[in-house]
Amino acid sequence: MARNVDPVCRLCRRENMKLFLKGERCYSPKCAFEKRNYAPGMHGKKGSFKHKESDFATQLREKQKARRIYGVQERQFRRYFRDALRVKGMTGVTLLVTLERRLDNVVYRLGIADSRAQARQLVRHGHFALNGHKHDIPSYLVDIGDTIEVRPGSRDNGYFKAIADRLGQRSLPEWLQFDEARLVGRVIGLPSRQAVDLPLNEQLIVEYYSR
């Protein structure tokens, strides 16, 4: 499966905003975006963000921003959009709701991982059970009533012992419940647009794919 192996801080600089792809590091003075708040590349310091972008460029940047935040490749992202087109309602909102329902995003939203990339790795390594069964597919779309828990065999893992003191520090979305003592999360609803606390304009993404 294809994956981006370039420095992720370049992605934040390219979008001219923090995408919080490195978890806690993004909140610290070590964040590369704080040190080099200009576009990557040899012409980055020459004011690449100052010129007026075309409508196409604005739409493209919004689509790329969403892809990078959720860690989704272009082919899969396009498939999510096509699926959203078939659903009655606002296509852009349906697209964001679909991305929020990814298992790796749910693990991140529960506060078990510092970033979506870390959550994706934890899921792939088989540390979680979905509805009582081991599950290692990060792109799985959860539904109402699903339970996500750290498997008993993984709870003695050093990572999960280390995060015990940090659990509960991140605000939990209204559509999720989490038992910090048992490391069990439950999906009690579907995310609304208001619950997606990301600086994304989904209408621009719809316009990009509707050209």
C-alpha positions in Angstrom: 0.0 0.0 0.0 1.3 3.4 -0.9 2.2 5.8 1.8 3.9 9.2 2.1 7.5 8.9 3.5 8.4 12.6 3.1 8.8 14.8 6.2 5.3 15.6 7.3 6.2 19.1 8.5 6.6 20.0 4.9 2.9 19.3 4.4 1.9 21.8 7.0 4.2 24.4 5.5 2.8 23.7 2.0 -0.8 24.3 3.3 0.3 27.3 5.3 -1.3 26.0 8.5 -0.7 23.4 11.2 -2.2 20.1 10.4 -1.1 18.5 13.7 0.4 15.5 12.0 3.0 14.8 14.7 0.8 15.0 17.8 2.3 16.6 20.9 5.3 17.9 18.9 3.1 20.2 17.0 2.2 22.0 20.3 5.9 22.4 21.3 8.6 25.0 20.3 10.2 22.2 18.2 7.4 22.4 15.6 9.0 23.1 12.2 6.0 25.2 11.2 6.8 27.7 13.9 10.5 27.9 12.9 9.9 28.0 9.1 6.5 29.6 8.4 6.9 29.6 4.6 6.3 27.1 1.8 8.9 24.3 1.3 11.3 24.3 -1.6 13.9 26.7 -3.0 11.5 29.5 -3.7 9.6 29.2 -0.4 11.0 32.3 1.2 10.0 34.5 -1.7 6.4 34.9 -0.7 4.8 32.0 -2.4 1.6 32.5 -0.2 1.3 36.2 -1.1 0.1 35.8 -4.7 -3.6 35.5 -5.5 -4.6 31.9 -6.2 -7.0 30.8 -8.9 -10.3 29.1 -8.0 -8.8 25.8 -9.1 -5.8 26.2 -6.9 -7.9 27.1 -3.8 -10.1 24.0 -4.4 -7.0 21.8 -4.8 -5.4 23.1 -1.7 -8.6 22.4 0.4 -8.8 18.8 -1.0 -5.1 18.2 -0.3 -5.5 19.6 3.2 -8.3 17.2 4.0 -6.4 14.3 2.6 -3.3 15.1 4.6 -5.2 15.6 7.9 -6.9 12.2 7.6 -3.9 10.5 6.0 -5.8 9.2 3.0 -4.4 8.5 -0.5 -5.9 10.1 -3.5 -7.6 7.0 -4.9 -9.3 6.2 -1.6 -10.3 9.8 -1.1 -11.9 10.0 -4.5 -13.8 6.8 -3.7 -15.1 8.3 -0.5 -16.3 11.3 -2.6 -18.1 9.1 -5.1 -19.8 7.2 -2.3 -20.9 10.5 -0.7 -22.4 11.6 -4.0 -24.8 8.6 -3.8 -26.1 9.6 -0.4 -29.0 11.9 -0.1 -28.0 15.2 1.5 -25.0 17.5 1.4 -22.1 15.7 -0.3 -19.4 17.7 1.5 -20.8 17.0 4.9 -21.3 13.3 4.1 -17.7 13.1 3.0 -16.4 14.6 6.3 -18.6 12.3 8.3 -17.2 9.3 6.4 -13.7 10.4 7.1 -14.5 10.8 10.8 -15.9 7.3 11.0 -12.6 5.7 10.0 -11.3 3.4 12.8 -7.9 5.1 12.9 -9.6 8.5 13.3 -11.9 7.1 16.1 -8.9 5.8 18.0 -7.3 9.3 17.7 -10.5 11.0 18.8 -10.7 8.7 21.9 -7.4 10.1 22.9 -5.5 6.8 22.8 -3.1 8.1 20.1 -1.4 11.5 19.7 -2.0 11.7 16.0 -4.0 9.9 13.3 -0.8 8.5 11.9 0.1 6.9 15.3 -3.5 5.6 15.6 -3.2 4.0 12.2 0.0 2.3 13.2 -1.6 1.0 16.5 -4.6 -0.4 14.6 -2.4 -2.1 12.0 -0.3 -3.8 14.7 -3.5 -5.4 16.0 -3.8 -3.7 19.4 -7.5 -3.2 19.1 -10.7 -5.3 19.1 -13.8 -4.2 17.4 -17.0 -5.6 18.9 -14.9 -8.2 20.7 -12.9 -9.4 17.7 -9.3 -8.4 16.7 -9.3 -5.8 14.0 -6.4 -4.3 12.1 -8.0 -2.3 9.2 -7.6 1.4 9.8 -10.0 2.4 7.1 -12.9 0.4 8.5 -16.0 2.7 9.0 -17.5 2.4 12.5 -21.2 2.5 13.0 -23.5 3.3 15.9 -23.2 0.7 18.6 -19.7 -0.4 17.7 -17.2 -0.8 20.6 -13.5 -0.3 20.2 -11.2 -1.5 23.0 -7.5 -2.2 23.6 -7.1 -5.9 23.5 -6.2 -7.6 26.8 -2.9 -8.8 25.5 -1.9 -5.3 24.6 -2.8 -3.5 27.8 0.6 -4.5 29.4 2.3 -2.9 26.4 4.6 -0.1 27.6 2.8 2.4 25.3 -0.6 1.9 26.8 0.8 2.0 30.3 2.5 5.3 29.5 -0.6 7.0 28.2 -2.7 6.2 31.3 -2.0 9.6 32.8 -2.8 11.5 29.6 -6.2 9.9 28.9 -9.0 12.4 29.3 -7.0 15.5 28.5 -8.4 15.8 25.0 -12.1 16.7 24.6 -14.2 13.8 23.6 -16.6 14.3 20.6 -20.3 14.0 21.5 -20.8 10.9 19.3 -18.3 8.9 21.3 -18.0 7.5 24.8 -14.8 6.3 26.5 -14.2 4.3 29.6 -10.6 5.3 30.6 -10.2 2.6 33.2 -11.2 -0.3 30.8 -9.8 1.4 27.6 -13.1 0.8 25.9 -14.8 3.3 23.5 -18.3 3.2 22.1 -19.9 4.8 19.1 -23.2 6.3 20.3 -24.0 8.3 17.3 -22.8 9.6 13.9 -20.6 12.8 13.8 -22.4 16.0 12.8 -20.7 18.8 10.9 -20.4 20.8 14.1 -18.5 17.9 15.7 -15.8 18.0 13.0 -13.6 20.7 14.6 -11.3 21.1 11.6 -10.7 24.3 9.5 -12.0 22.7 6.3 -14.4 24.1 3.7 -16.0 21.0 2.3 -17.8 22.9 -0.4 -14.5 23.7 -2.1 -13.7 19.9 -2.2 -17.1 19.3 -3.8 -16.3 22.0 -6.4 -12.9 20.5 -7.1 -14.3 17.0 -7.9 -17.3 18.5 -9.8 -15.2 20.4 -12.4 
